[in-house]
Amino acid sequence: MNRRNFLKNGSAAGLAVGALSIASCSPPAEKKTEEEKVPASESPFLKSFELDELTITQLQQMMQQNEYTARLIAETYLKRIDQIDRYGPRLRSVIEVNPDALHIADEMDKERKAGKIRGPLHGIPILIKDNIETGDQMMTTAGSIALDGNKASRDAFIIKKLRESGAVLLGKTNLSEWANFRSTRSSSGWSSRGGQTKNPFVLDRNPCGSSSGSGVAVAANLCAVAIGTETDGSIIAPSSFNGIVGIKPTVGLLSRSGIIPISKTQDTAGPMTRTVTDAAILLSALAGTDAADEATKAADEQKKDYTRFLDAAGLKGKKIGFQKYEKANEKVTALYKAAMETLKNQGAALEEVDLLKPVNEAGEAEFTVLKYEFKDGINKYLDKAGAKPKSLADLISFNKENADQIMPYFDQEIFEMCEEKGDLSSKEYLDSLKKSISSRSIIDGLMKKQSLDCIIGISVGPANCTDLVNGDYDTGFSFCGPAATAGYPHITVPMGTVQELPVGLSFMASAYAEPVLFTVAYAYEQASKKRKQPAFLKTATAF
């Protein structure tokens, strides 16, 4: 959950205004460990890394040509994780390393040697957000010490699919605690278990959330690819902040079984990668119908090999609606205008639209829906989890009893708001749900009326300063809400940087439109090539 979205009042204008501060930030008010005191200039993270920017396809080629084994690739990434976590920037993107990772890699090497290749993910290291269950030695905690010791008895459905594909589960990533659904003034990327995750581009900037660790780990080349989750913005926003590709699929394309819930209406997992191709490969492996998740009943019918839709000439003849912005930051809008020129030069026709204003009017209804659905979902989850709290009420009490560790910077007022709500038969819930999902008819109506293939917008503004006192603040843009409330697909691709801070370009469309989104996003990526590696700057350069 990128809490900036649903807590914001107002309209499209409210999302587009505001001066963007790029100057240096005050450092987070956390105590530094001895490792963190090592000067950046003396840290190994500045040295070249042999697997930098390598794609799934390139890693497969290296294994096929016997240049690397799955074990050596996993060992190399684990060494890189150790360097980043213990020295220099201490990004805190990885919350736990999988003790079984090298064993899995060895098994994949044995299979390869025997002539068995499971698919494009065979032997590929992947990091998983720590709200997704793995039936192994790793915990699933949503970043909270309240769930310390919670080890799942079995894999989440999508983890089972990953194992079947031959992927190597490298570890779990840090996140905004409880997927950023605990406080109205949280700092994205902070959890009581993992601490504050840092943006690898500029270390005093925020990584956004809630899939903070996944976004940072991919950007900093700590893994080949990663998985995040989103309710509203939690894949798209951290992908944009960290200069990577992220896809929030149509709700129901990927199972939510075994994922700590916020909203049955809006929750989904999704790929976070450095390229559109890798996102297509990963989504192809994860999609599928799960009998335990009714929302996925049509997933097998919609599931495809999404790499088939990657066409560098795919923008030709496409009609794209572009979200208009007023009184916006000129540096960000310059990137947006340049991106639109690229789209037109590749053969797309562009037409101005205003999707944000009508959709954002339903923002208050969305928050009401989430409060009811979180209470319902988390009570069911905790009742079966292997941790002390067995209900939301227990969790609230546990947090109060351990406030010095869990709430040193911000409280749990969202939890308390949720606990006050009734069940899902409440009239307030049902009325709010109807209003919130009206975004579906708004999007579908606009696309049909103007014969659009997709709609684009600025994913989110450049990263805000990390502020553990006041929490997150608005960075001037957000295009996450429409696709989130509708449950529709959304892809972000790097669009450029402002003062070394990445900004993403969003592509969204109607339900199960992943094929067309992959086509246009890939064509834009290939024409623009805006992905940059992070420089681990201590602070952004002032104007």
C-alpha positions in Angstrom: 0.0 0.0 0.0 1.4 3.4 -1.0 -0.5 5.3 1.6 0.0 8.6 -0.1 -2.7 7.7 -2.6 -5.7 6.8 -0.4 -5.1 9.3 2.3 -4.9 12.2 -0.1 -8.0 14.3 -0.5 -9.0 16.1 -3.6 -8.7 15.8 -7.4 -6.3 15.5 -10.2 -5.1 19.0 -9.6 -4.3 18.1 -6.0 -2.2 15.3 -7.3 -0.3 17.5 -9.7 0.6 20.6 -7.8 3.2 21.3 -5.2 6.8 22.4 -5.3 9.3 19.5 -5.6 12.2 19.7 -3.2 15.3 18.2 -4.5 17.8 19.6 -2.1 19.5 17.4 0.6 17.4 15.8 3.3 18.1 15.5 7.0 19.3 12.0 7.8 17.0 9.5 9.4 17.0 9.7 13.2 18.1 6.0 13.6 21.1 4.9 15.5 23.9 3.8 13.3 25.6 0.4 13.7 29.4 0.1 13.5 29.1 -1.2 9.9 27.0 1.8 8.9 29.8 4.2 10.1 32.1 2.9 7.4 32.7 5.8 4.9 31.0 5.2 1.6 34.3 5.7 -0.3 35.8 2.7 1.6 32.8 0.4 0.9 32.8 -2.5 -1.5 29.4 -1.5 -3.0 31.2 1.0 -5.2 33.2 -1.7 -7.0 31.9 -3.2 -10.2 29.7 -6.2 -9.8 30.0 -9.0 -12.3 26.2 -9.6 -12.6 25.3 -6.0 -12.9 22.1 -5.4 -15.0 22.1 -9.0 -16.3 18.7 -10.2 -17.5 17.0 -13.6 -17.1 17.9 -14.5 -20.7 21.6 -13.5 -20.2 21.9 -15.5 -17.0 20.3 -18.5 -18.8 22.8 -18.2 -21.6 25.7 -18.1 -19.2 24.4 -21.3 -17.5 23.9 -23.0 -20.9 27.4 -22.2 -22.0 28.8 -23.4 -18.6 30.2 -20.0 -17.7 28.2 -20.0 -14.5 26.1 -22.5 -12.6 23.0 -21.7 -10.7 24.9 -22.2 -7.5 27.6 -19.7 -8.5 25.0 -17.1 -9.6 23.2 -17.5 -6.2 26.5 -17.3 -4.3 27.5 -14.2 -6.2 24.2 -12.4 -5.4 24.4 -13.5 -1.8 27.8 -12.0 -1.5 26.5 -8.8 -3.0 23.6 -8.8 -0.5 26.1 -9.3 2.3 28.2 -6.3 1.1 25.2 -4.0 0.7 23.6 -4.9 4.0 26.8 -4.8 6.1 28.8 -2.0 4.6 28.5 1.3 2.8 24.9 2.3 2.2 23.3 -0.5 4.2 20.2 -0.4 2.1 18.2 -2.8 4.3 16.4 -4.2 1.4 16.8 -7.8 2.3 15.2 -8.8 5.6 16.2 -12.5 5.5 18.4 -14.7 3.4 17.1 -18.2 2.5 19.3 -20.8 4.2 18.1 -23.3 1.5 19.0 -21.1 -1.4 22.2 -22.9 -2.4 20.6 -26.3 -1.9 17.9 -25.3 -4.4 20.5 -24.0 -6.8 22.4 -27.3 -6.5 19.2 -29.2 -7.4 18.6 -27.0 -10.4 22.2 -27.6 -11.5 21.8 -31.4 -11.2 18.6 -31.2 -13.3 20.3 -29.1 -16.0 23.2 -31.5 -16.1 20.7 -34.3 -16.6 19.1 -32.4 -19.5 16.0 -31.2 -17.7 15.3 -27.5 -18.1 12.1 -26.4 -16.4 11.8 -23.1 -18.3 13.3 -19.6 -18.4 13.4 -19.2 -14.6 15.4 -22.4 -14.1 18.2 -21.5 -11.7 17.3 -17.8 -11.6 17.6 -16.1 -8.1 14.5 -14.3 -7.0 13.7 -12.2 -3.9 10.2 -12.4 -2.3 8.4 -9.7 -0.3 8.1 -10.6 3.4 4.3 -10.7 3.3 4.3 -13.8 1.1 4.4 -17.2 2.7 7.2 -19.7 1.9 6.9 -23.1 3.4 10.5 -23.3 4.4 12.9 -22.0 7.1 12.2 -18.4 6.4 9.6 -16.4 8.4 6.7 -14.4 7.0 6.2 -11.3 9.1 5.0 -8.3 7.0 8.1 -6.6 8.6 6.6 -6.7 12.1 8.2 -8.2 15.2 4.6 -9.0 16.2 4.9 -12.0 13.7 8.4 -13.0 14.8 8.7 -16.7 14.4 5.8 -17.0 12.0 6.8 -19.8 9.7 4.3 -21.0 7.1 3.5 -24.7 6.9 3.3 -24.4 3.1 4.1 -22.1 0.2 1.8 -19.4 -1.1 0.3 -20.5 -4.4 2.6 -18.2 -6.4 5.6 -19.5 -4.5 4.6 -23.0 -5.4 4.5 -21.9 -9.1 7.9 -20.3 -8.7 9.4 -23.5 -7.3 7.8 -25.5 -10.2 9.5 -23.1 -12.6 12.9 -23.8 -11.2 13.5 -20.4 -9.6 15.9 -20.1 -6.7 14.3 -18.4 -3.7 17.1 -16.2 -2.5 15.4 -14.6 0.4 12.7 -12.2 1.7 12.7 -8.4 1.2 11.9 -5.6 3.7 8.7 -3.6 3.3 6.7 -0.8 4.8 5.5 -2.6 7.9 2.1 -4.3 7.4 2.3 -3.2 3.7 2.0 0.5 4.9 -1.5 0.0 6.4 -0.7 0.9 10.0 -0.4 4.7 10.3 -1.3 7.8 8.4 2.2 9.2 8.9 4.5 6.3 8.4 7.8 6.4 6.6 7.6 4.1 3.6 10.2 1.3 3.8 10.4 1.2 7.6 9.6 -1.9 9.5 10.2 -2.9 13.1 11.9 -6.0 11.9 14.0 -4.6 9.1 14.5 -1.0 9.9 14.5 1.8 7.2 15.1 0.8 3.6 17.1 3.4 1.6 16.8 4.5 -2.0 20.0 3.3 -3.8 20.0 6.4 -6.1 20.2 8.9 -3.3 20.5 7.4 0.1 18.7 10.0 2.1 15.7 9.7 -0.2 12.8 7.3 0.4 12.4 4.0 -1.6 8.5 4.3 -1.4 6.4 1.3 -0.5 5.1 -0.9 0.5 7.3 -3.2 -1.8 10.3 -1.1 -0.8 12.9 -3.9 -0.4 11.9 -5.6 -3.6 12.2 -2.3 -5.6 15.6 -1.4 -4.0 17.0 -4.9 -4.4 16.2 -5.1 -8.1 17.5 -1.6 -8.7 20.8 -2.3 -6.8 21.3 -5.6 -8.6 20.9 -7.8 -5.5 18.9 -10.3 -7.4 17.8 -11.1 -10.9 14.1 -10.2 -10.3 11.8 -9.8 -7.3 8.1 -10.1 -6.4 6.2 -7.3 -4.7 2.5 -6.9 -3.8 0.1 -4.0 -4.3 -3.2 -2.7 -2.9 -2.8 0.8 -4.2 0.6 1.8 -5.5 2.8 -0.6 -3.7 4.4 -2.1 -6.8 4.1 0.9 -9.2 5.4 3.6 -6.8 8.5 1.9 -5.5 9.3 0.7 -9.0 9.1 4.3 -10.2 11.1 5.7 -7.2 13.9 3.1 -7.8 14.1 3.3 -11.6 12.8 -0.2 -12.5 9.9 -1.9 -14.3 7.0 -2.9 -12.2 3.7 -4.5 -13.2 0.5 -4.7 -11.1 -1.5 -7.3 -12.9 -5.3 -7.5 -13.2 -6.7 -8.6 -9.8 -7.4 -12.3 -10.1 -4.6 -13.1 -12.6 -2.3 -14.1 -9.7 -3.5 -16.0 -6.6 -3.4 -14.2 -3.2 -3.5 -17.5 -1.2 -0.7 -17.3 1.4 -0.2 -13.6 1.1 -0.9 -11.4 4.2 -4.0 -9.5 3.1 -5.2 -5.9 3.1 -8.0 -6.0 0.5 -9.7 -8.9 -1.3 -10.9 -6.3 -3.8 -7.5 -4.8 -4.7 -4.7 -7.0 -3.5 -2.3 -8.6 -6.0 1.3 -9.7 -6.3 3.4 -8.7 -9.3 6.9 -8.7 -10.9 9.5 -6.0 -10.1 12.4 -6.2 -12.6 14.9 -4.2 -14.6 13.4 -4.9 -18.0 10.0 -5.4 -19.5 11.1 -8.7 -20.9 11.9 -10.0 -17.5 8.6 -8.8 -16.1 6.8 -10.7 -18.9 8.8 -13.9 -18.2 8.0 -13.7 -14.4 4.3 -12.9 -14.9 4.0 -15.8 -17.3 5.3 -18.2 -14.5 3.1 -16.7 -11.7 -0.3 -16.5 -13.4 -2.9 -19.2 -12.9 -6.2 -20.4 -11.3 -6.1 -21.3 -7.6 -9.1 -23.1 -6.2 -8.5 -21.3 -2.9 -8.8 -17.9 -4.4 -12.2 -17.3 -6.1 -10.9 -14.2 -7.8 -8.6 -16.3 -10.0 -11.3 -18.5 -11.5 -10.7 -17.0 -15.0 -6.9 -16.8 -14.7 -6.1 -20.0 -16.6 -8.2 -18.7 -19.5 -6.3 -15.4 -19.5 -2.8 -16.8 -18.7 -0.4 -16.5 -21.6 3.3 -16.5 -22.5 3.5 -12.7 -22.3 6.9 -12.6 -24.0 4.9 -13.2 -27.3 3.6 -9.7 -27.1 7.0 -8.0 -26.9 7.3 -6.1 -30.1 9.7 -3.2 -30.6 7.4 -1.8 -33.3 4.3 -2.3 -31.1 3.5 1.4 -30.8 2.7 1.8 -34.5 -1.0 2.4 -34.9 -1.8 2.5 -31.2 -4.1 5.2 -29.9 -3.1 6.3 -26.4 -4.8 8.6 -24.0 -2.4 10.8 -21.9 -3.4 12.2 -18.5 -3.2 16.0 -18.5 -1.5 17.8 -15.6 -1.9 21.4 -14.5 0.6 23.5 -12.5 3.0 20.6 -12.3 6.7 20.5 -11.6 8.4 21.6 -14.8 11.3 19.1 -14.6 9.0 16.2 -14.3 6.6 17.4 -17.0 9.6 17.8 -19.3 10.3 14.1 -18.9 6.7 13.4 -19.6 6.6 15.5 -22.8 9.8 13.9 -24.0 8.2 10.4 -23.4 5.1 11.4 -25.4 7.4 12.6 -28.3 9.0 9.2 -28.2 5.6 7.4 -28.3 4.6 9.6 -31.3 7.8 9.0 -33.1 7.2 5.3 -32.8 3.9 5.6 -34.5 1.4 6.1 -31.7 -1.4 8.7 -31.8 -2.0 10.6 -28.5 -5.1 12.2 -27.2 -5.5 14.1 -24.0 -7.7 12.7 -21.2 -8.5 13.5 -17.6 -9.0 10.2 -15.7 -7.7 11.2 -12.3 -10.4 13.7 -11.4 -13.4 11.4 -11.7 -11.6 8.4 -10.2 -10.1 10.3 -7.2 -13.5 11.5 -6.2 -14.1 8.0 -5.0 -10.9 8.1 -2.8 -12.7 8.3 0.5 -14.9 5.3 -0.4 -11.8 3.3 -1.2 -10.3 3.9 2.2 -13.6 2.8 3.9 -13.5 -0.4 1.8 -10.0 -1.1 2.8 -10.6 -0.7 6.5 -13.5 -3.2 6.4 -11.6 -5.7 4.2 -8.4 -5.4 6.2 -10.2 -6.2 9.5 -11.9 -9.2 7.9 -8.8 -10.5 6.1 -6.2 -10.0 8.9 -8.5 -11.6 11.5 -8.7 -14.7 9.3 -5.0 -14.7 8.7 -3.8 -14.2 12.3 -6.2 -16.9 13.5 -4.2 -19.5 11.7 -0.7 -17.9 11.8 2.1 -19.2 14.0 2.4 -16.0 16.0 1.2 -14.6 19.3 -1.5 -12.2 18.0 -4.6 -14.1 16.9 -6.7 -11.2 15.8 -6.5 -7.5 15.0 -7.4 -6.6 18.5 -4.5 -8.8 19.8 -2.2 -7.2 17.3 -3.1 -3.7 18.5 -2.5 -4.8 22.1 0.8 -6.4 21.2 1.9 -3.2 19.5 1.1 -1.1 22.6 2.9 -3.5 24.9 6.0 -3.3 22.6 5.6 0.4 21.5 9.3 1.2 22.0 10.2 -1.3 19.3 7.2 -1.2 17.0 6.0 2.4 17.3 9.1 4.6 18.0 8.3 6.9 15.0 4.6 6.5 14.2 1.5 4.9 15.7 -1.2 2.5 14.6 -4.3 4.7 14.1 -5.3 2.9 10.9 -5.4 -0.4 12.8 -7.6 1.2 15.4 -9.9 2.7 12.7 -10.2 -0.8 11.2 -11.0 -2.4 14.5 -13.9 -0.1 15.0 -15.6 -1.3 11.7 -18.2 -4.1 11.5 -18.3 -7.0 9.1 -18.6 -7.2 5.3 -22.4 -7.2 5.4 -22.3 -3.6 6.7 -24.3 -1.1 4.6 -21.4 1.4 4.9 -19.1 -1.2 3.4 -21.4 -2.2 0.6 -22.2 1.4 -0.4 -18.5 2.3 -0.3 -17.5 -0.7 -2.4 -20.0 0.2 -5.1 -18.6 3.7 -5.2 -15.0 2.7 -5.1 -15.2 0.1 -8.0 -17.1 2.6 -10.1 -13.6 3.4 -11.4 -14.0 0.3 -13.6 -16.9 1.9 -15.6 -15.1 5.2 -15.7 -12.0 3.7 -17.2 -13.9 1.4 -19.6 -16.2 4.2 -20.7 -13.4 6.5 -21.4 -11.4 4.0 -23.3 -14.4 2.9 -25.4 -15.6 6.5 -26.1 -12.2 7.5 -27.3 -11.2 4.2 -28.9 -8.0 4.0 -26.7 -5.6 1.1 -26.5 -4.2 2.3 -23.2 -3.8 5.4 -21.0 -0.5 6.8 -19.8 0.5 9.1 -16.9 3.4 10.0 -14.6 3.7 7.1 -12.3 4.7 9.2 -9.2 6.9 12.1 -8.5 10.6 11.8 -7.7 11.5 10.4 -4.3 10.7 12.4 -1.1 13.2 12.7 1.7 13.0 10.0 4.3 11.5 11.5 7.4 10.9 9.4 10.5 9.4 12.3 12.4 6.8 13.5 10.0 6.4 10.6 7.7 6.0 10.6 3.9 4.9 13.6 2.0 3.4 14.2 -1.4 5.8 14.4 -4.4 3.4 16.1 -6.8 2.1 13.2 -8.9 0.4 9.8 -8.6 -1.2 7.7 -11.3 -1.7 4.6 -9.1 -5.3 5.1 -8.0 -7.4 4.4 -11.1 -5.9 0.9 -11.8 -5.7 0.1 -8.1 -9.4 0.7 -7.3 -10.5 -0.9 -10.5 -8.3 -3.9 -10.1 -6.9 -3.3 -13.6 -3.4 -3.9 -15.0 -0.7 -1.2 -14.7 2.9 -1.1 -15.8 5.6 1.5 -15.0 8.8 1.9 -17.1 11.7 4.2 -16.3 11.1 7.6 -18.0 14.3 9.5 -16.9 15.6 11.2 -13.8 15.4 14.6 -12.1 18.5 15.4 -10.1 19.4 11.7 -10.2 16.0 10.7 -8.9 14.1 8.3 -11.2 10.6 8.9 -12.5 8.4 6.3 -14.2 6.0 6.4 -17.1 2.7 4.5 -16.4 0.7 2.4 -18.9 -2.7 1.2 -17.8 -5.8 -0.3 -19.5 -8.9 -2.4 -18.8 -9.1 -5.9 -17.2 -6.8 -8.5 -18.6 -5.2 -6.1 -21.0 -1.7 -7.3 -20.0 -0.8 -8.3 -23.7 -1.3 -4.8 -25.1 0.4 -3.2 -22.1 3.4 -5.4 -22.5 3.5 -4.5 -26.2 3.4 -0.7 -25.7 5.6 -0.7 -22.6 8.3 -2.8 -24.3 8.2 -0.6 -27.5 8.6 2.5 -25.4 11.4 0.9 -23.3 13.4 -0.1 -26.4 13.0 3.3 -28.0 13.9 5.3 -24.9 16.4 3.2 -22.9 16.0 5.2 -19.7 17.0 2.6 -17.1 20.0 3.8 -15.1 22.0 2.1 -12.4 21.9 3.7 -9.0 25.0 5.7 -7.9 24.4 5.4 -4.1 24.7 9.2 -3.7 24.6 10.4 -0.1 22.2 13.2 -1.0 20.7 14.9 -4.0 22.5 17.9 -5.5 20.8 21.2 -4.5 19.7 23.6 -7.2 
